Amino acid sequence: MLRRTLNLAHPDDVYNAIVDAQKDLSDEQCRTFDARLILLLINHIGDEAVIHEALKAAVKEARP
């Protein structure tokens, strides 16, 4: 089951690390970075049901 509650001790630090990692990247490089990060995290999760649940939630929240 997809966890929807905060699960990070320092979420602002993680957010800032992501922003810093993309600093000085072009738009195309940022999209490549995002895709690679997503694939790495999906592989780490390893639970296809959770991944599909997350995809559905992301699509639902992205579309009005």
Rosetta silent file (secondary structure, phi, psi, omega in degrees, C-alpha in Angstrom):
SEQUENCE: MLRRTLNLAHPDDVYNAIVDAQKDLSDEQCRTFDARLILLLINHIGDEAVIHEALKAAVKEARP
SCORE:     score description
SCORE:     0.000 S_00000001
   1 L     0.000  138.775 -178.490    0.000    0.000    0.000 S_00000001
   2 L   -70.879  125.110  177.121    1.243    3.456   -0.910 S_00000001
   3 L   -79.368  127.479 -178.140    2.319    5.467    2.105 S_00000001
   4 L  -115.826    1.851  176.276    0.861    8.963    1.914 S_00000001
   5 L   -96.972  156.575 -178.910    2.020   10.343    5.243 S_00000001
   6 L   -57.571  129.909 -175.580    5.329   12.108    5.700 S_00000001
   7 L  -128.472   23.142  179.443    8.093    9.521    6.005 S_00000001
   8 L  -122.844  138.604  177.649   11.197   11.725    6.104 S_00000001
   9 L   -71.953  -33.778 -175.867   12.910   13.126    9.169 S_00000001
  10 L  -135.432   70.129 -175.647   14.169   16.170    7.225 S_00000001
  11 H   -60.594  -34.657  178.825   11.988   16.682    4.122 S_00000001
  12 H   -64.264  -36.599  177.613   13.265   20.224    3.514 S_00000001
  13 H   -65.140  -40.382  178.828   16.833   18.916    3.344 S_00000001
  14 H   -66.048  -45.406  177.528   15.815   16.301    0.793 S_00000001
  15 H   -57.559  -47.625 -179.803   13.956   18.893   -1.273 S_00000001
  16 H   -63.070  -35.554  177.310   16.976   21.199   -1.178 S_00000001
  17 H   -64.204  -39.180  178.394   19.286   18.339   -2.211 S_00000001
  18 H   -66.807  -45.467  178.472   17.101   17.687   -5.265 S_00000001
  19 H   -60.829  -44.374  179.704   17.059   21.384   -6.174 S_00000001
  20 H   -63.524  -37.023 -179.895   20.838   21.607   -5.702 S_00000001
  21 H   -64.909  -27.585 -178.050   21.400   18.519   -7.872 S_00000001
  22 L   -93.982   -2.467 -179.441   19.547   20.225  -10.723 S_00000001
  23 L   -60.274  135.206  178.145   21.373   23.515  -10.363 S_00000001
  24 L    70.388   12.563  174.944   23.013   24.633  -13.604 S_00000001
  25 L   -93.334  147.791  174.492   21.292   21.892  -15.643 S_00000001
  26 L   -72.333  169.643  177.332   19.422   22.694  -18.836 S_00000001
  27 H   -57.690  -42.840  179.730   15.706   21.873  -19.066 S_00000001
  28 H   -64.715  -42.485  178.172   16.550   18.707  -21.014 S_00000001
  29 H   -64.634  -35.840  176.522   19.175   17.681  -18.465 S_00000001
  30 H   -64.572  -42.047  177.538   16.631   18.263  -15.651 S_00000001
  31 H   -63.843  -39.910  177.257   14.118   15.987  -17.385 S_00000001
  32 H   -65.114  -44.076  177.047   16.818   13.341  -17.800 S_00000001
  33 H   -58.361  -49.280 -179.593   17.806   13.719  -14.141 S_00000001
  34 H   -58.129  -45.308 -179.111   14.161   13.423  -13.033 S_00000001
  35 H   -63.313  -43.161  179.404   13.630   10.308  -15.158 S_00000001
  36 H   -65.220  -42.375  178.673   16.787    8.637  -13.830 S_00000001
  37 H   -63.340  -43.584  178.116   15.907    9.468  -10.242 S_00000001
  38 H   -59.891  -46.475 -179.301   12.379    8.126  -10.702 S_00000001
  39 H   -64.366  -39.636  176.970   13.675    4.878  -12.203 S_00000001
  40 H   -62.728  -43.968 -179.377   16.222    4.425   -9.415 S_00000001
  41 H   -70.241  -37.495  175.604   13.569    4.961   -6.744 S_00000001
  42 H   -60.836  -43.858  178.332   11.064    2.688   -8.515 S_00000001
  43 H   -62.655  -39.808  179.262   13.682   -0.047   -8.605 S_00000001
  44 H   -64.804  -41.520  178.866   14.379    0.509   -4.908 S_00000001
  45 H   -62.234  -51.837  173.488   10.670    0.273   -4.047 S_00000001
  46 L    68.541    4.015 -179.110   10.359   -2.912   -6.063 S_00000001
  47 L  -110.349  105.291 -173.657    6.646   -3.345   -5.356 S_00000001
  48 H   -62.533  -33.544  178.906    4.716   -3.062   -8.605 S_00000001
  49 H   -64.229  -42.795  178.807    1.356   -2.626   -6.869 S_00000001
  50 H   -65.549  -40.919 -179.996    2.694    0.353   -4.904 S_00000001
  51 H   -63.088  -44.501  178.892    4.266    1.815   -8.036 S_00000001
  52 H   -65.254  -38.663  176.958    0.996    1.539   -9.969 S_00000001
  53 H   -62.783  -41.997  178.478   -0.898    3.107   -7.059 S_00000001
  54 H   -65.090  -40.853  178.124    1.594    5.979   -7.011 S_00000001
  55 H   -61.632  -45.340  179.105    1.269    6.465  -10.770 S_00000001
  56 H   -61.854  -42.427  179.967   -2.526    6.642  -10.531 S_00000001
  57 H   -65.372  -41.464 -179.224   -2.322    9.133   -7.662 S_00000001
  58 H   -65.312  -42.327  179.072    0.203   11.310   -9.498 S_00000001
  59 H   -64.622  -44.178 -179.631   -1.892   11.386  -12.665 S_00000001
  60 H   -60.449  -41.181 -178.846   -5.045   12.185  -10.693 S_00000001
  61 H   -76.233  -23.202 -178.705   -3.327   15.064   -8.885 S_00000001
  62 H   -82.817  -23.897 -178.054   -1.719   16.404  -12.081 S_00000001
  63 L  -104.805  131.589  179.347   -4.986   16.615  -13.990 S_00000001
  64 L   -68.575    0.000    0.000   -7.711   19.035  -12.889 S_00000001
